[in-house]
Amino acid sequence: MSTYLPTIKQLQYLVALHEQGHFGRAADASFVSQSTLSAGIRELESLLGVTLVERSRRVVRFTALGDAVVAKANRLLREAEELSDLVQAAGKPLSGQLRMSVIPTIAPFMLPRILPRLRRERPDLQLMLREETSQDAIESLQHGRVDCVLLALPFDTGDVEYEHISDDALFVAFPKDDPRDPPEQIPPEMIDQGRLLLLEDGHCLRDHALAACNRSELRASASMIGTSLHTLVQMVDNDLGLTMLPEMAIEAGILANTKVVARPVQSETAKRKIVLVWRKNSPREADFRLLADELKAG
């Protein structure tokens, strides 16, 4: 066995650089200075006796061997995370640090009503939150950057375990004085494809909204320009079109101080499934199911 082995920190720096493609951004993501990260990677290369990264003033390019080392490093870091999880699971239930990603169409509407109670009732739990789109959150889960993810199905999560939290109905939001005077429940065929405003690519709610419409032509013609639900509401309030909102956002008051009206879509598919997702065979599964119960109670 070699006397000198790469450290976890060195491998983390290398993976961060591979993901970010830039020393400065990788250092920020690793919460260290750029010089510290660069020195750590040089020490790793010296230890291994190889060049992993080709450096120039503008480009960071990994060698073929560097790519292979990054793939192995990801697996090693994942194993290290699972070792930590195993020790954590042996302690007090739902305690210690737990890292959770939450998608942007859930975080501002669900977390404010849940977090105060969690802090009161689970004082030993240190919940570390990060807001990411569904795809980024699942990648963070697979690479061990987070322990669990709060997101909405349907979405391709890969081979994971999950606990169902709740169903979240979808509503059509439109200006109060809409000349079409929509009924109390809006049939999908009434949704005007020329006025539909949706979130940009990367947000699973966009696909949920299109699925609720059940009209293939909307996929090609919808104006996908919103960066957040709050932005879409402001667009609708200024009579730029209509959009689709989840019920939890409406209940959280997203329409407050606007003239926007929201009514449910008359469709069996007009809902999304809120779930807590974690890696399969995680030793902290019991903790995640307890957390899911806490989220359901919220």
C-alpha positions, -999 to 999 in steps of 0.1 A, spaced: 0 0 0 13 34 -10 25 56 19 13 87 1 -24 88 -9 -45 117 -22 -65 135 4 -102 140 3 -97 177 1 -74 174 -30 -100 152 -47 -127 177 -39 -107 205 -54 -101 185 -86 -138 176 -90 -148 212 -84 -124 224 -111 -138 198 -135 -173 208 -128 -167 246 -129 -141 247 -157 -125 278 -140 -102 281 -111 -119 311 -96 -154 296 -97 -141 262 -84 -125 280 -55 -157 298 -47 -177 266 -49 -151 250 -25 -151 280 -1 -113 285 -4 -91 310 -21 -80 304 -57 -44 300 -46 -53 273 -21 -73 253 -46 -46 256 -73 -19 245 -48 -40 216 -37 -44 203 -73 -6 208 -80 2 188 -49 -21 161 -61 -4 160 -95 30 160 -78 19 131 -56 7 111 -85 35 121 -108 12 130 -137 -4 161 -153 -41 161 -148 -49 196 -159 -35 216 -188 -34 253 -178 -34 284 -200 -44 320 -194 -80 315 -207 -86 277 -208 -86 249 -182 -84 216 -201 -83 182 -184 -61 155 -199 -76 121 -208 -60 107 -176 -73 137 -157 -109 129 -168 -104 93 -157 -91 104 -123 -121 127 -118 -145 98 -125 -127 77 -99 -125 107 -75 -163 111 -77 -168 75 -67 -143 78 -38 -160 110 -26 -193 93 -28 -180 64 -6 -166 89 19 -200 106 21 -217 73 27 -191 65 54 -200 98 71 -237 90 67 -232 56 83 -217 72 114 -244 99 114 -272 74 112 -259 57 144 -265 88 164 -297 106 175 -324 104 148 -327 134 125 -297 153 140 -264 167 129 -258 182 94 -282 173 66 -277 189 31 -308 193 10 -314 208 -24 -348 223 -31 -361 234 -65 -370 271 -70 -407 264 -76 -410 248 -41 -384 266 -19 -399 300 -14 -434 287 -9 -430 256 12 -399 262 33 -410 294 52 -439 276 68 -418 245 77 -384 257 88 -395 276 120 -412 244 133 -382 223 123 -359 246 143 -382 243 173 -389 206 172 -356 194 159 -330 216 175 -302 191 169 -308 191 131 -285 214 111 -303 217 78 -281 231 50 -302 243 20 -293 250 -16 -317 261 -43 -312 243 -77 -331 233 -107 -342 197 -108 -314 186 -131 -287 203 -111 -302 190 -78 -301 154 -90 -265 158 -102 -256 172 -68 -273 142 -52 -255 117 -74 -221 134 -68 -226 135 -30 -228 173 -27 -262 170 -11 -279 142 9 -315 146 -3 -336 167 -27 -370 182 -25 -385 183 -60 -416 176 -81 -424 146 -102 -427 136 -130 -390 140 -136 -362 116 -145 -344 112 -111 -325 80 -120 -323 51 -95 -333 67 -62 -356 62 -33 -383 88 -25 -411 96 -1 -443 112 -14 -450 145 4 -481 159 -13 -498 166 -46 -498 202 -59 -525 212 -83 -518 235 -113 -538 267 -119 -540 291 -149 -532 327 -139 -546 355 -160 -554 393 -158 -585 401 -138 -602 417 -167 -595 390 -192 -621 394 -220 -627 356 -223 -641 355 -188 -627 320 -180 -649 296 -161 -643 283 -126 -623 254 -140 -604 260 -172 -604 233 -199 -569 228 -215 -583 238 -249 -591 273 -236 -554 280 -229 -543 305 -256 -510 293 -269 -501 327 -282 -503 342 -247 -488 314 -226 -458 324 -205 -437 296 -190 -404 292 -172 -372 289 -191 -356 255 -198 -342 238 -167 -374 241 -146 -394 209 -144 -426 230 -138 -425 240 -174 -429 204 -185 -456 198 -158 -475 228 -172 -472 216 -208 -483 181 -197 -513 195 -180 -524 213 -212 -521 180 -231 -516 199 -263 -485 191 -283 -485 224 -303 -479 244 -271 -445 227 -267 -433 245 -298 -450 278 -295 -451 287 -258 -431 318 -248 -406 304 -224 -391 336 -211 -397 336 -173 -368 331 -149 -390 327 -118 -427 324 -109 -426 359 -94 -414 373 -127 -442 354 -146 -468 368 -122 -456 404 -128 -458 398 -166 -494 386 -163 -502 415 -140 -490 438 -168 -512 421 -193 -484 404 -212 -501 370 -212 -512 342 -190 -492 315 -171 -495 284 -150 -489 284 -112 -487 256 -86 -513 257 -58 -486 261 -31 -474 293 -47 -510 307 -47 -515 297 -11 -482 313 -1 -495 346 -15 -477 350 -48 -507 369 -62 -509 394 -33 -510 431 -44 -517 421 -80 -548 420 -102 -541 384 -113 -568 357 -110 -560 320 -109 -583 291 -116 -576 253 -117 -570 234 -149 -598 209 -157 -575 180 -162 -565 148 -144 -528 155 -152 -529 191 -139 -508 185 -108 -473 177 -97 -461 152 -71 -439 167 -44 -413 142 -31 -382 139 -10 -355 120 -29 -323 103 -17 -297 79 -29 -307 42 -29 -293 22 0 -283 53 19 -276 45 56 -296 76 65 -329 64 50 -346 64 84 -336 101 88 -350 110 53 -383 93 60 -385 112 93 -378 144 75 -405 135 49 -429 131 78 -420 165 91 -425 180 56 -459 164 54 -469 178 87 -461 213 75 
